[in-house]
Amino acid sequence: MTDYSWRGDFTNAELNALHAEGFGHKVLDDDWLAQVTQHSLGWVCARDDEGLAGFVNVPWDGGVHAFILDTLVTERVQHHGVGTRLVAIAAGQAKTAGCEWLHVDFEDHLRPFYFGSCGFTPTNAGLIALV
Ligand SMILES: CC(C)(COP(=O)(O)OP(=O)(O)OC[C@H]1O[C@@H](n2cnc3c(N)ncnc32)[C@H](O)[C@@H]1OP(=O)(O)O)[C@@H](O)C(=O)NCCC(=O)NCCS
């Protein structure tokens, strides 16, 4: 049983652990609560009886553009539709807030997820690594 909540409760420790697992780095001490409350339209938490199972961050421009960042599902529940549901809730909430566009960028291997499952369509986009 997984519960989904828009702007749901989470702790920095939970999200730092999920981020480290998902992106394969050491557990950091980032202040996610400050980051998302100050800079995001919202975020979606997926929670089951073992804790925070998934998360997606939805920053925006304050107008009609919202963005998907930090889509994460813990390994023990991957491939059960949790990621797709997180993104669908993010899209619905962004639309409710008046956004007209939801953006994402990702590596090639995630094309089946974002294009095949989440409903994004391909477009030209660009990225500059600043570090
Ligand atoms: C990407 C991620 C969020 C997907 O979460 P999930 O809950 O497993 O996704 P879903 O169950 O909704 O997947 C639906 C479909 O998308 C595709 N898909 C899901 N994860 C995929 C992956 N890692 N690579 C390629 N396709 C994937 C599959 O077609 C999948 O269907 P299937 O389970 O029948 O194979 C999860 O794998 C994850 O947290 N990865 C590590 C962090 C990461 O890379 N995040 C994305 C940052 S842009």
The ligand as an SDF file (V2000), in Angstrom:
LIG
                    3D

 48 50  0  0  0  0  0  0  0  0999 V2000
   13.4780    6.2610  -12.9070 C   0  0  0  0  0  0  0  0  0  0  0  0
   12.6840    5.7970  -11.6950 C   0  0  0  0  0  0  0  0  0  0  0  0
   12.1650    7.0000  -10.9200 C   0  0  0  0  0  0  0  0  0  0  0  0
   11.4780    4.9710  -12.1880 C   0  0  0  0  0  0  0  0  0  0  0  0
   10.6660    4.6230  -11.0720 O   0  0  0  0  0  0  0  0  0  0  0  0
    9.7000    3.3390  -11.1200 P   0  0  0  0  0  0  0  0  0  0  0  0
    8.7440    3.4540  -10.0100 O   0  0  0  0  0  0  0  0  0  0  0  0
   10.5120    2.1020  -11.1640 O   0  0  0  0  0  0  0  0  0  0  0  0
    8.9790    3.5450  -12.5190 O   0  0  0  0  0  0  0  0  0  0  0  0
    7.6460    2.8210  -13.0640 P   0  0  0  0  0  0  0  0  0  0  0  0
    7.4090    1.5550  -12.3170 O   0  0  0  0  0  0  0  0  0  0  0  0
    6.5390    3.8120  -13.0610 O   0  0  0  0  0  0  0  0  0  0  0  0
    8.1260    2.4850  -14.5590 O   0  0  0  0  0  0  0  0  0  0  0  0
    7.2070    2.3970  -15.6180 C   0  0  0  0  0  0  0  0  0  0  0  0
    7.9680    2.0120  -16.8730 C   0  0  0  0  0  0  0  0  0  0  0  0
    8.9750    2.9990  -17.1730 O   0  0  0  0  0  0  0  0  0  0  0  0
   10.1520    2.3230  -17.6820 C   0  0  0  0  0  0  0  0  0  0  0  0
   11.2550    2.4630  -16.7230 N   0  0  0  0  0  0  0  0  0  0  0  0
   11.1840    2.5950  -15.3860 C   0  0  0  0  0  0  0  0  0  0  0  0
   12.4080    2.7280  -14.8420 N   0  0  0  0  0  0  0  0  0  0  0  0
   13.2800    2.6610  -15.8690 C   0  0  0  0  0  0  0  0  0  0  0  0
   14.7030    2.7260  -15.9490 C   0  0  0  0  0  0  0  0  0  0  0  0
   15.4670    2.8960  -14.8460 N   0  0  0  0  0  0  0  0  0  0  0  0
   15.2740    2.6240  -17.1710 N   0  0  0  0  0  0  0  0  0  0  0  0
   14.5070    2.4770  -18.2760 C   0  0  0  0  0  0  0  0  0  0  0  0
   13.1520    2.3920  -18.2580 N   0  0  0  0  0  0  0  0  0  0  0  0
   12.5450    2.4880  -17.0640 C   0  0  0  0  0  0  0  0  0  0  0  0
    9.7830    0.8540  -17.8510 C   0  0  0  0  0  0  0  0  0  0  0  0
    9.2320    0.6880  -19.1300 O   0  0  0  0  0  0  0  0  0  0  0  0
    8.7050    0.6980  -16.7900 C   0  0  0  0  0  0  0  0  0  0  0  0
    7.8470   -0.3770  -17.0590 O   0  0  0  0  0  0  0  0  0  0  0  0
    8.1960   -1.8530  -16.4830 P   0  0  0  0  0  0  0  0  0  0  0  0
    8.3110   -1.7140  -15.0070 O   0  0  0  0  0  0  0  0  0  0  0  0
    7.0350   -2.6710  -16.9210 O   0  0  0  0  0  0  0  0  0  0  0  0
    9.5190   -2.2210  -17.0870 O   0  0  0  0  0  0  0  0  0  0  0  0
   13.5240    4.8830  -10.7900 C   0  0  0  0  0  0  0  0  0  0  0  0
   14.0830    3.8420  -11.5790 O   0  0  0  0  0  0  0  0  0  0  0  0
   14.6620    5.6100  -10.0730 C   0  0  0  0  0  0  0  0  0  0  0  0
   14.4630    6.1750   -8.9950 O   0  0  0  0  0  0  0  0  0  0  0  0
   15.8920    5.5830  -10.6610 N   0  0  0  0  0  0  0  0  0  0  0  0
   17.0830    6.1550  -10.0340 C   0  0  0  0  0  0  0  0  0  0  0  0
   17.0590    7.6710  -10.0360 C   0  0  0  0  0  0  0  0  0  0  0  0
   16.8870    8.2600  -11.4190 C   0  0  0  0  0  0  0  0  0  0  0  0
   17.6050    7.9550  -12.3550 O   0  0  0  0  0  0  0  0  0  0  0  0
   15.8790    9.1600  -11.5240 N   0  0  0  0  0  0  0  0  0  0  0  0
   15.5890    9.8730  -12.7480 C   0  0  0  0  0  0  0  0  0  0  0  0
   16.2720   11.1990  -12.7810 C   0  0  0  0  0  0  0  0  0  0  0  0
   15.9710   12.0900  -14.3070 S   0  0  0  0  0  0  0  0  0  0  0  0
  1  2  1  0
  2  3  1  0
  2  4  1  0
  2 36  1  0
  4  5  1  0
  5  6  1  0
  6  7  2  0
  6  8  1  0
  6  9  1  0
  9 10  1  0
 10 11  2  0
 10 12  1  0
 10 13  1  0
 13 14  1  0
 14 15  1  0
 15 16  1  0
 15 30  1  0
 16 17  1  0
 17 18  1  0
 17 28  1  0
 18 19  1  0
 18 27  1  0
 19 20  2  0
 20 21  1  0
 21 22  1  0
 21 27  2  0
 22 23  1  0
 22 24  2  0
 24 25  1  0
 25 26  2  0
 26 27  1  0
 28 29  1  0
 28 30  1  0
 30 31  1  0
 31 32  1  0
 32 33  2  0
 32 34  1  0
 32 35  1  0
 36 37  1  0
 36 38  1  0
 38 39  2  0
 38 40  1  0
 40 41  1  0
 41 42  1  0
 42 43  1  0
 43 44  2  0
 43 45  1  0
 45 46  1  0
 46 47  1  0
 47 48  1  0
M  END
$$$$
